Amino acid sequence: MKNNLLLILTRNPELGKCKTRLAAKVGNKVALDIYTFLLDHTVTFTKNLKAEKWVYYSEEIWEDDIWDNNVYQKKLQVGKDLGERMMNAFKEGFQAGFENIIVIGSDMYHLKQSDLEEAFSKFRDHNYVVGPAEDGGYYLLGMKSLKTELFQNKDWGTGTVLEDTLSDIKNEKVALLDEKNDVDHYEDIKDIEAFAPFLKHMKE
């Protein structure tokens, strides 16, 4: 599995700086608590994955946190928007000699280790792997070589990202995973039991 690299893009969990769309409904403190919960969850389904794992922080690298230094290599995101930050992470991975690289965020409650194993297995007969998100974006993107178009001319955070991305690779061998939901809005979590303790203060 030395050829496989998992990139995890994460925000430093700081009050008022993460899950802002969720915070607009539940408040900054609860949004931070939920994001911290999601970060912990991301550790649980990635730590035992047989692949190299790089965590990319949004603001600064924290040496002493939930990301075990023996399991995860820690790096800093570089770029003015999400596309540029992902592209630079992929570029660094390919320059380091990895053949199969996948990027995920850190706000996926429904993602499991087996999903990531399945995604890496798709590289046997595909050049790209995409995990479509319910909101029209994607929760996972994988590739065997850097295609910069995937990170350019996208309206990040909108419902056109998946469609535009697939359009860029329409003539390639692309594996589509099951659609899943990431956590951006109150509506994404209000009916999920695991989040109920965080939402006790909410009244419909």
C-alpha positions as CSV (number, residue, x, y, z in Angstrom):
1,M,0.0,0.0,0.0
2,K,3.1,2.3,-0.2
3,N,1.7,3.6,-3.4
4,N,-1.5,4.9,-1.7
5,L,-1.8,8.3,-0.1
6,L,-4.8,9.8,1.7
7,L,-5.0,13.6,2.0
8,I,-7.2,14.9,4.7
9,L,-8.1,18.6,4.5
10,T,-9.1,20.0,7.9
11,R,-9.8,23.3,9.5
12,N,-8.2,24.2,12.8
13,P,-11.1,23.7,15.3
14,E,-11.4,27.3,16.6
15,L,-14.5,29.1,17.8
16,G,-16.2,31.1,15.0
17,K,-13.9,29.8,12.3
18,C,-15.4,26.4,11.4
19,K,-18.7,25.2,10.1
20,T,-19.9,28.8,9.7
21,R,-23.1,27.8,7.7
22,L,-24.0,25.4,10.5
23,A,-23.1,28.0,13.1
24,A,-25.6,30.4,11.6
25,K,-28.3,28.1,12.9
26,V,-26.9,26.4,16.0
27,G,-24.4,29.0,17.2
28,N,-20.6,29.1,17.2
29,K,-20.0,27.0,20.3
30,V,-22.3,24.1,19.2
31,A,-20.8,24.3,15.6
32,L,-17.3,23.9,17.1
33,D,-18.4,21.0,19.3
34,I,-20.0,19.3,16.3
35,Y,-16.9,19.9,14.2
36,T,-14.6,18.5,16.9
37,F,-16.9,15.4,17.1
38,L,-16.5,15.0,13.3
39,L,-12.7,15.4,13.5
40,D,-12.6,12.6,16.1
41,H,-14.8,10.5,13.9
42,T,-12.5,11.1,10.9
43,V,-9.6,9.8,13.0
44,T,-11.5,6.6,13.9
45,F,-12.1,5.6,10.2
46,T,-8.7,6.7,8.8
47,K,-6.1,5.8,11.5
48,N,-6.0,2.1,10.6
49,L,-6.2,2.5,6.8
50,K,-3.3,0.8,5.0
51,A,-2.1,4.0,3.2
52,E,0.1,6.9,3.9
53,K,-1.9,9.7,5.5
54,W,-1.2,13.4,5.3
55,V,-3.3,16.0,7.3
56,Y,-3.5,19.5,5.8
57,Y,-4.3,22.2,8.4
58,S,-6.1,25.4,7.3
59,E,-4.3,27.9,9.6
60,E,-1.3,26.3,11.4
61,I,0.1,22.9,12.2
62,W,-0.8,21.7,15.7
63,E,1.8,19.2,16.9
64,D,-0.1,18.0,19.9
65,D,-3.7,17.2,19.0
66,I,-6.0,14.3,17.9
67,W,-3.9,13.5,14.8
68,D,-1.2,11.1,16.1
69,N,2.2,12.2,14.8
70,N,3.2,8.5,14.3
71,V,0.2,7.9,12.0
72,Y,-0.3,11.2,10.2
73,Q,2.2,13.5,8.5
74,K,1.1,17.1,9.2
75,K,1.2,19.8,6.6
76,L,-0.2,23.3,5.9
77,Q,-2.7,24.0,3.2
78,V,-1.4,26.4,0.5
79,G,-3.7,28.3,-1.9
80,K,-6.3,31.1,-2.1
81,D,-9.3,28.8,-2.5
82,L,-10.3,25.2,-2.0
83,G,-9.4,24.2,-5.5
84,E,-5.9,25.6,-5.2
85,R,-5.4,24.0,-1.8
86,M,-6.4,20.6,-3.0
87,M,-4.3,20.9,-6.2
88,N,-1.2,21.8,-4.2
89,A,-1.8,18.9,-1.9
90,F,-2.1,16.4,-4.8
91,K,0.9,18.0,-6.5
92,E,3.0,17.4,-3.3
93,G,1.8,13.8,-3.1
94,F,2.7,13.0,-6.7
95,Q,6.1,14.7,-6.4
96,A,6.7,12.4,-3.4
97,G,6.2,9.4,-5.6
98,F,2.7,8.2,-4.7
99,E,0.7,6.6,-7.5
100,N,-2.9,6.7,-6.1
101,I,-4.0,9.8,-4.2
102,I,-7.3,10.5,-2.6
103,V,-8.5,13.6,-0.9
104,I,-11.3,13.9,1.7
105,G,-12.5,16.6,4.1
106,S,-13.0,16.1,7.8
107,D,-16.8,16.6,8.0
108,M,-18.1,13.2,6.9
109,Y,-20.2,11.4,9.4
110,H,-21.2,8.6,7.0
111,L,-17.8,7.7,5.7
112,K,-16.1,4.5,6.9
113,Q,-12.7,2.8,6.5
114,S,-14.3,0.3,4.1
115,D,-15.4,3.2,1.9
116,L,-11.8,4.4,1.6
117,E,-10.5,0.9,0.9
118,E,-13.1,0.5,-1.8
119,A,-12.1,3.9,-3.3
120,F,-8.4,2.9,-3.4
121,S,-9.3,-0.5,-5.0
122,K,-11.0,1.3,-7.9
123,F,-7.6,2.5,-9.1
124,R,-7.0,-1.0,-10.4
125,D,-9.0,-0.2,-13.5
126,H,-9.9,3.5,-13.2
127,N,-7.8,6.7,-13.3
128,Y,-10.2,8.7,-11.2
129,V,-12.5,8.1,-8.3
130,V,-15.3,10.4,-7.2
131,G,-17.6,10.3,-4.2
132,P,-20.7,12.4,-5.1
133,A,-22.2,14.4,-2.3
134,E,-25.9,15.0,-2.0
135,D,-25.5,18.8,-2.2
136,G,-24.0,18.6,-5.7
137,G,-20.3,18.6,-4.6
138,Y,-18.1,15.7,-3.8
139,Y,-16.9,14.2,-0.6
140,L,-13.9,12.3,-2.1
141,L,-11.7,12.8,-5.1
142,G,-9.0,10.4,-6.3
143,M,-6.6,10.4,-9.2
144,K,-3.5,8.6,-10.6
145,S,-2.0,11.7,-12.1
146,L,-2.5,15.4,-11.6
147,K,-5.1,17.0,-13.7
148,T,-5.1,20.7,-12.9
149,E,-8.4,21.4,-14.7
150,L,-10.3,19.7,-11.9
151,F,-9.3,22.5,-9.5
152,Q,-9.9,25.4,-11.7
153,N,-13.0,27.4,-12.8
154,K,-15.2,25.8,-10.1
155,D,-17.7,27.7,-8.0
156,W,-16.6,26.0,-4.7
157,G,-19.3,25.4,-2.2
158,T,-22.2,25.3,-4.7
159,G,-24.2,22.6,-6.3
160,T,-22.4,22.7,-9.7
161,V,-19.0,21.4,-8.5
162,L,-19.7,17.7,-9.1
163,E,-21.2,18.2,-12.5
164,D,-18.3,20.5,-13.6
165,T,-15.7,18.1,-12.3
166,L,-17.2,15.1,-14.1
167,S,-17.4,17.2,-17.2
168,D,-13.6,17.7,-17.0
169,I,-13.0,13.9,-17.0
170,K,-15.9,12.7,-19.2
171,N,-13.5,10.8,-21.5
172,E,-11.6,9.2,-18.7
173,K,-12.1,6.0,-16.7
174,V,-14.0,7.3,-13.7
175,A,-15.3,5.2,-10.8
176,L,-18.3,6.8,-9.0
177,L,-18.8,5.8,-5.4
178,D,-22.2,5.8,-3.5
179,E,-23.6,9.2,-2.8
180,K,-23.2,10.5,0.7
181,N,-23.9,13.6,2.7
182,D,-21.3,15.9,4.3
183,V,-22.2,18.1,7.2
184,D,-22.6,21.8,6.2
185,H,-26.1,22.8,7.4
186,Y,-28.4,22.1,10.3
187,E,-30.6,20.1,8.0
188,D,-27.8,17.7,7.3
189,I,-27.7,16.5,10.9
190,K,-31.1,17.3,12.6
191,D,-32.4,13.8,12.1
192,I,-29.2,11.9,12.9
193,E,-29.3,10.4,16.4
194,A,-25.5,10.9,17.0
195,F,-26.0,14.7,16.8
196,A,-29.0,14.9,19.1
197,P,-26.9,15.7,22.2
198,F,-25.5,18.8,20.4
199,L,-28.9,20.0,19.4
200,K,-30.9,19.8,22.6
201,H,-31.1,23.6,22.7
202,M,-32.7,23.8,19.2
203,K,-36.4,24.4,18.8
204,E,-37.9,23.9,15.4
